Amino acid sequence: MLFASRFPYGESALRGELEVTAGRFGRLFIVPSNIGTDAAELPPNAVVVDLDWEKGWRRSEKLRVLCSRQALRILRRTLRHRSNWRSYGAGMRTYTDILATQLLKARSLEGWVEASDLRDAIFYDYWFENSTLALAVLRDRGAIRCAVSRAHGFDLFDYRWGDSGRVPFREYKAEFLDAIFTVSEVGADYLRHRVGDSGGKVRVSRLGVPLPASYPREDADPPLVISCSMLVPLKRVHLIPAVLEACGRRLQWVHFGEGSERDKIEAAAASLPDTVTWELKGWVDNSELRDFYATRPVSAFLSLSQFEGIPVSMMEAQSFGVPIVGPAVGGVPELVPVEAGVLLPPEASVAAIGEALADVLDSGRFDADKVRAVFATRFDAAANYRAFADALLSLWSGGAADA
């Protein structure tokens, strides 16, 4: 059973994972927290299960479940760590709402699992903050026998939680899950340090994308710069026009992705000089993005994101031999060694980023074949997702099976 935020109505990276892993399992049940339209094509052994979670629960239901023994058990295990007191005190309303929602999810899921005779399935949450607490509750009760999660960025690092400052109920989840697979080494080190005795359950399992058979070998004239992300404040796409202007040369810029800051970014781009052409593509299917890389010579991939786990968008660019320019945040340094791009301090100025981008575009120092070779050693989808499926099956048939 795979738990996702929006897949198959979003989260396109999961499609690539399932293309490799789905065939290793007899049946695949996908449980999204948010139901949408225009679902991605699924493997033949997969079905979507709608447990009606999107509509939420009444306040009275949440209040009742917060008075349960299970709620008190989770709170005790969380607040026995004094380092949590300030964050949970300041964000009590947020954390109790999350706790109530997850306990009600667990109740709903337990009934469905029992009715479907699926206690012995592998329960896998793609995010460490999605339905993971519900899975940990059922694992604690013995209602399921194998539960795991991935952990990426916002669901892993406390600084992504703003004033609250703590990933919700992390210690309890780590105690009762069978394994937590972070997508980066930096994420694994961070999580091990914060879950104490449960740190041995933390493993690294990298994401990946396919290595294309070929890529355009000619140079773009003028150079073509690509960015790919949501148009939200933390991605800082609104600064890209200033960076491009700081390059001081003819350029093409194409951005893939949509979001709340589109108008702000369009206004910033409208002030670019005539030497820079630009286009905001909006949301496109992943196949369209890969077709773009396959048919258009791209000179550089530019990111200004404040926070990252380890971005699939960069992997896709690298797989076509495109060098990366951006800040060294999260797991990005693991993805971009010196042979594959230029990393800058997170606090680098617009001028400094523009200078670095101009150097990449002018020097021709990055060889596309070497960039692809760097990518293939760590982020080839077939290798990484086969290894992940092996790890799940090993957990299921090993220690988890004896629980």
N, C-alpha and C positions, 0 to 999 in steps of 0.2 A: 504494500500500500504506500503510494507516494503522495505526500502532502506538500502542496505548493500554495503560493499566495494567489496567483492568477492562472497558471498553466492549466489547460491548453489555450487560454484566451490571452496569453501574454508570456513573458519570461522565455523568450525564444531560445536562450542557451540550454534550457532543459530538453528541447527537442533534439539537439545534437547528442546529448547524453543518452537519451532513450534509443536513439538510432543504433547505438552500440550495445546498450545493456538489456533492452527489453527481451531480446531473444534468449537470455539466460534464465528467464523465469517463465513458469507455466501461465500465470495470469498476472495482470498488472491493473490495480485499481488506483485511479488518480483522484485525489480529494482536494479541490481548490477551495480556499477560504472565500474567494470572490468569483462569482459566476459571471461570464460575459457572453459575447457573441463572436462569431467568426473563429471558431476553434481551429487550432492547428490539426493537421492530419496525424492520427495516432497509429501506433503499431497495431497489427491485427489482434493481438492478445490483450489490448488495453481498453478499459471503459472508464468513463468519468462518473464519479459518485457524487451526487449533490445531497449533502446532509442538511441543507437549508440553514447553513450557518450565516449566510450573508445578511439575512433579515435581523440578526441579533436576538437578544433576549430582553425581557421586561426588567425594569429596575427591581421589582419585587422578587423575581427569580434570582437575580444577582445577590440581593441582600440575604435571601434564605441560604444560598449555597455558601456565602461567606461565613455563616455560623456553623458550618459543618466541621467535623473532626479533621477531614482532609485539609481544609483551608488552614486550620490552626496548626496542623503538622507542617505544612509548607512554610508558613510564616515563622514558626519556631526555628526551623532549619535555616531560614534566611537570616533572621535577626540574631542568631547566636554568634554571627560574625559582626563584631562591633563596627567594622569598617562600613557596614551597610546602613547603620542607624541614621546618619544624617540624610543620605539620599532617599531612603524609604520614608523617613519622616517628612521631608520636604515634598515628596511626590506621592504621598499616601493615596490620594484619590486616583491617580493614574495606575499605581501598582495594584490597588485592590480591584479596580475595574478589569485589569488584565487577568488577575487571579480568578475573579468570578467568571469571566468569559471562558477561560481555559478549563475550569472545572465543569462548566456546562457543556463545553465541547467534549470533554472526556466522558460525561454521562451519555451524550448523544452517540458518540463513537462506540462506547462499550456495548450499548444495546444493538447497534448495527453489526458489530463484529460477532457478537454472540449469535444473532439471528442468521448470519451468513457463514457461521462456522469457520472463522478466519483467525482465531487466536494464534495459530502457528505461522501466520504470515510474517514477513519482514516489514516493519513499520519504519518508514524513512521520511523525515521532514527535510526539504531542500534548504530551509532556513532555520537557524537556531532560535529565532523569535518569529514563530508563525503558529504552529499547533504543537510545538515541541513540549511545552509544559503539560498539555493534555496527554501526550504519549508517555511522558515520565510518570504521571499519575497512574496510568493504567499499568505501566511496568512495575511500579511500586506495589500495586494491588495484586499483581500476578495475573491480571486479565489478558495480557499479551506477553509473549516471551522474548521478543527481540525488537528493540527500538533504537534507532540511530538518527543522527542529524548531520547536515553540513553546517558550516559557519563561514560567513563571507566577510562582511564589513560592518554595516549598521547593526547587525545582529550579534556582533562580537566585541567591538571596541566601545568602552564606556564613554569616550569623548563624543561619540555619535549620538548620545542620549541627552545632550544639552544640560539643562538645569538639573534633571533627575540624576544623571551621572552614573547609572548602573544599568547594565543589561538585565532585564527582569528575571529574577529567581534562578540565576545562573547556577548557583551551587546545588540546588535541589535537582535541576535538570541534569547536571553532570553526574550527580550521584546515582541516578536511576536509569540513565541511558546506557546502552552497551558500548557505544563509541560515538565520538564527535569528530568529524572529518573537516578540518579547516582547509581552505583553498590556498593557503600560503604558509611558509615557515614562520614569518613574523607573527601571523595570527596564531599559530600553534604555540609559540613561545609565550605570547601574551595570555592565552587561555590557560595554559598549564600553570602559570604563575598565580592565577586567580581562583583555581578550583581545588587547590590543595591535594588531598589524597586521591581525588578523582583524575588527577593530571595524566595518569597512565592510560586513560581512555582516549586521550587526544592524539589524533593521527593527521598527517598531511595527505590530502588527496586532491591533486590539482585538477582544475577544469581544463578544457581543451577545445580546439576546433580542428576540422580536417585540414590536412596539408594539400593544397591544390596541385594538380599535375603541372601547371604552367602559370606564367604571369607575364604581363606586358614588359618587354625589355627595352623599349624606346624611352627616351626622356620626355617629360611633358614640357611644352613651351607655350606660355610661361609655366613655371612650376605650379603644381597642383597640391594644395594642402587640404587634408581631410580632418574633420573632427566628428565624433560620434558619441552622443550622450543625451540624456534628458536635458531640457532647457529649464533648469532649476538653479537657485542661487549657489548651491555648493559646487556645481560644475563650472561656474564662472565663465560660461560661454560669452557673456556680455563683454568680457575683456578681450576676446579674440580679435575683433576689428582693430583695437588699439595696438595689439601685438603685430598684426599684419602691416599696419601703417608704419610701425617702428622698423620693419624690415627694410623699408625704403626701396622697394623694387617691384616690378610687375609680378602679379600673382593671381592665381585662381584659388578660391576657397569654397568648399562644399561641406555643409554640415548635415548629418543625418540624426534625426531625433526631434522630439516635440516636447512642449511643456509650458508652464505658466509664464516664463520670461520671454516668450517669442516676440511680443511687441517691443520690449526693451532692446532685444538683440537686433531686431530689424531696424530700429531707430539708430542704434550705434553703427550698424553696417552701412546705413544710408549716407553717412558722412565720410565713408572711405573715398580716397581719390580714384580717379578714373582708371588708374593703373591696376587696381584690384577689382576683379569681378567676383561676385559671390552668389550663392544660392543656398537657401534653407530647404532641404528636401522634406522635412517632417518625418513622420513615421513611415518606414518602408518595411516590407517583409525581408527577413534575413537573406533570402535567396536573391532579392534585388540588390542588396548591399554587396553580396559576394560577386554578383555579375558585374557590378560597377568596378570593383577591384580587378576582375579578370579581364576587363575590356578597356580600361582607362589607365594610363601610366600615372601613378600617384607618387609624389615626391617626398611627402612627409605626413605623419599623423601627429596632430597637435592636441594636447590635453592640458587644461588648467585646473583640473579638479582639486578641491581642497582635501578630499578624502577618497580612498579607494580600498577595496578588498584586493582583488587582482583582476583587472578588467578584461572581459572577453573581447571587447571592442579593439583593444590593443593587440590581442592575440590574432584576431582576424587580419588586421593590417600587416602584422609581422609575417603571417603565413604567405602573403603575397610579396614579401621582400621589402616592405615599407619601413623605414626607420621611424622611431618614436621620439618626440620632443615633449617634455612635460616635467612636473614636479615629482620628486622622490617621496611619495606618500604611500602608506600601507604596504602592500606586497609588490608595488610597481618595480622596485629595484631588482626583485627576483626575476621579473619578466624582461627587463631592459638592461642587460650588461653593456659594457662599453662598445661591444661589436654591433649592437643593435639600436643605438640611439643616444640621446643626450638627456640626462636627468639633471634637474636644477633644484636648489633649495626650495622648500614650500613657500618661503617668503620672498622669492625672487621678484624683482620689479618687472613691469611691462617692458621696459627698455632692455633689461637683461634677457628676457625670454625672446624678444624680437631679435636681438643680436645672435642668440644661440640658434634660432630658426634660420636666420639668414646664412649663418655659417654652414648649417646642414645643407641648405639648398644650393649654396655656391661651391662648396668644396668637393662634392661628389665623393666623399670619403667612405660612404657606406655602400658596401657591395651587397646587392640584393640576395645573392646566393648564400652569403654568410649570415645575413639576417634570418633567412629561412632555416638555415642549419641550426642557429641558436634556438629558434622557435621549436624545431622538431625534437630537440633533446629533452624538452620538458613539457610541451603543451600540445602534443599530437593527440587528437581526440581518441583515436582508436586504441592507442596504448594506455592512456590514462583511464578511460572508462572501462576497458577490460579489467584493469587492475582493481578498480573500484568495485565492479561486480564480484570479482574474486573475493575481495575483502568482506563484502556483505554475506556471501555464501559461507565463507569461513566462520564468521560470527554466528550465523544461524545454525550451522552444523556442529559448532564447537561449544564454547562456554555458555552462550545464550541458550543453546538447546537443552542444557542441563538445569536451567534455572527453574 
